[in-house]
Amino acid sequence: MSTGTRYPLWVGPAAWLGALAIRLLGATWRITWEGEDPRGPCILQCWHSALVALVYTHRGRGIAVLVSRHLDAEIAARMAHRFGFVTARGSSTRGGAAGMLGMLELGGAATPLGMIPDGPRGPAETMKTGSVFLAARTGRPVIAVAAASSARWTIRSWDRMRVPKPFARVRVTLGEPVVVPAAHGPDDEERWRARLEEALREANTRARAAVGEPA
C-alpha cells in the first residue's frame, strides 16, 4: 500500500542490499521448528527483535504486515516486499488508523496477517493492543511466533535486534492459537492483551532455551 511519501534515492539500494544479506545468511542457518506451522487465515505475532530471522523463515507466503511510515520502516517495508510480504502502512505513532484499516481490508481474504506488537519504537517486548483489536474484528486466531539462535549479533537499538550469525542453529517456536471474542469491554481488552503477551513470552522462552540464547 503506497504512502505517497517521497524518500531519498538511496532507500531502494539499501533495501536491496539488506534483503540480499538476509538471503545469504539464511541460506547457512540450520532451522528447526517447534509447534504447528499455520498456513490458513490467522494472525501471527512476534517481537521486533526477531524480525530478521522470521522474515527469512516465513518468506514467500504473502503474509500482510503492518509497517510504520518513518524512514527506517520504509527500508524494512521494501525488504519485506522482496521476501513476498504485503504491507499496510501505519503504526501506533504515525498513520495508525489508516494502517489498521489496511490490515482489516487484507484480512478479508485468506491472507495471513502479521503483527509486531512492540513496534515501532517499543518498549521492547511489551505488547500494545493492536493484535487484540485485529483479532476481535477478524475472528482470526492469534499465534505467537518466536525465533532464537545459537550464535547472533545483537544490535544496539531500542529492541536489541538479534541477527543470527552464519551457520547458527535457528529455532522457530509457535504457540497455541488464541481466539479473542468479538464482544468485549475495556477491562477485557487489557486481559486479552496480557494473555497474548504472555503467550509470546512463553514461545520466546522455549525458543531461546532450545538453542542456548540468553533471555
Sequence and secondary structure as in RCSB ss.txt:
>XXXX:A:sequence
MSTGTRYPLWVGPAAWLGALAIRLLGATWRITWEGEDPRGPCILQCWHSALVALVYTHRGRGIAVLVSRHLDAEI
AARMAHRFGFVTARGSSTRGGAAGMLGMLELGGAATPLGMIPDGPRGPAETMKTGSVFLAARTGRPVIAVAAASS
ARWTIRSWDRMRVPKPFARVRVTLGEPVVVPAAHGPDDEERWRARLEEALREANTRARAAVGEPA
>XXXX:A:secstr
        TTHHHHHHHHHHHHHHHHTT EEEEES    SS EEE  GGGHHHHHHHTTTS  EEEE SSHHHHH
HHHHHHHTT EEEE  SSSSHHHHHHHHHHHTTTT  EEE TTTTT  TT   SHHHHHHHHH   EEEEEEEES
SEEE SSTT  EEE TT EEEEEE   B   S   HHHHHHHHHHHHHHHHHHHHHHHHHHT   
